[in-house]
Amino acid sequence: MNGPHDMGGMQCFGPVLPEQNEPLFHASWEGKALALTVAMGASGAWNIDQSRSTRESLPPATYLGSSYYEIWIRGLEQLMLSRDLVTQAELTSGQLQTPAKPVARVLQADQVRAALAAGSPSERTMAGAPHFAIGTRVMARNLHPAGHTRLPRYVRGHVGIIERVHGAHVLPDANSQVPADPQADWLYTVSFAAVDLWGADADPTARVSVDAWQGYLEAIA
Amino acid sequence: MSSNHTENHGHDHDHDHDHEHSHLSPMDLRVRALESLLSAKGYIDPAALDRIIETYETDVGPHNGARVVAKAWVDPAFHDWLSKDATAAIASLGYTGRQGEHMVALMCSPTEHHMVVCTLCSCYPWPVLGLPPVWYKSAPYRSKVVRDPRGVLADFGQTLPASTHVRVWDSTAEVRYLVIPQRPEGTEDWTEAQLAALVTRDAMIGTDLLQAVS
């Protein structure tokens, strides 16, 4: 989906403003937003691609007008609502009004360290071999799917070079569907000359890469 | 607003909300309501929330990445391992897991400088750098660095030699990138621990250039 989250190349946001001595959290609720998101992510009620898809499907003005942890909380509420884990009335009141729906897992305090240290690897074994070799010129397909994708707009239709092959990884476009389709595809780093992406005024020394699944790419002559 | 994360979760919803929460922001109220609800539903263990926050407040942060960088500077075999299999090399120092399952190390040199971004959300190598700063997650950085990396460096007060090539890595999959900055001149006799203290978080993202030590 061509949403407001796909920001690469936009020119309307002004300079980057680093904050000196920035605290880890700017308010205590931000830490809770992180922890609630991680804890509920462990419930098995959704996967990371469904989570990203939900966040970027927030109304554009809401997405652009919200801080990052606000987006996380709004996304978490939407995920819970869409899976009937909570009702809107419950979210508004903070009070339980309907029975809990079973979830696959409740992350316990003594499991936190191990769960964070294990993570959720996305690499999968896959039969066959990757289609593209390092050094191959490829074009990022001109795709505009209605659903979630990880191919940014700014590379679509441009020619780049395969720089790395990362093995087969779960494909977000399929895994973000409900129910999830956890198929894998070959994953590459594809780099593009900045002048090819942004025109003659771009930095002639710069190259920009994305990590792109094989289905995002096509061979060129 | 308090940054105390050890308050007694079990008591939050037993008090009068209007009285107790009258000084709190709308987001604070919204997150408290959500936490109370999810706890009442049995979907979360409130103590697990504190453990998650504590992990990123104390254990996991840029000091981890700085240790990786310093070791790469002093240990050629580790540098080589990091170049070939960063996930395994970094795991050998005990840094693994969430948002760092598949790591790649990017070696800066006098001829090539690396910068890392996630234009689509804010993917970031948590096991080695902790949680990202606000600027990394912000629209200005996500939009600008792929189009004008030297302009972003200028926003950080940094200037790269005109002849140095710039590589920007957009983290659009589950691969996470750690920038290994150039070792500053003047640190030839420094210990690994001294070197680690020199490495900034921003240098490991690529928005800071470490200066020579006199």
Interface residues (C-beta under 8 A of the other chain):
Chain A: H5 D6 M7 G8 G9 M10 Q11 C12 F13 G14 P15 V16 L17 P18 E19 E22 P23 L24 F25 H26 A27 S28 W29 G31 K32 A33 L34 A35 L36 V38 A39 M40 S43 R52 R55 E56 L64 S67 Y68 E70 I73 L76 E77 M80 L85 V86 E90 L91 T92 S93 G94 Q95 L96 A100 V103 V106 L107 Q108 A109 Q111 V112 R113 A115 L116 A117 A118 G119 S120 P121 S122 E123 R150 L151 P152 Y154 R164 H166 H169 V170 P172 L187 T189 S191 A194 L197 W198 A202 D203 T205 A206 R207 V208 S209 V210 D211 A212 W213
Chain B: M1 S2 S3 N4 H5 H13 H17 S25 M27 D28 R30 V31 R32 A33 L34 E35 S36 L37 L38 A40 K41 G42 Y43 I44 D45 A47 A48 L49 D50 R51 I52 I53 T55 Y56 E57 V60 T96 G97 R98 Q99 G100 E101 H102 V104 T119 L120 C121 S122 G130 L131 P133 V134 W135 K137 S138 A139 P140 Y141 R142 S143 K144 V145 V146 R147 D148 P149 R150 V152 D155 F156 A162 S163 T164 H165 V166 R167 V168 W169 D170 S171 T172 A173 E174 V175 D202 T207
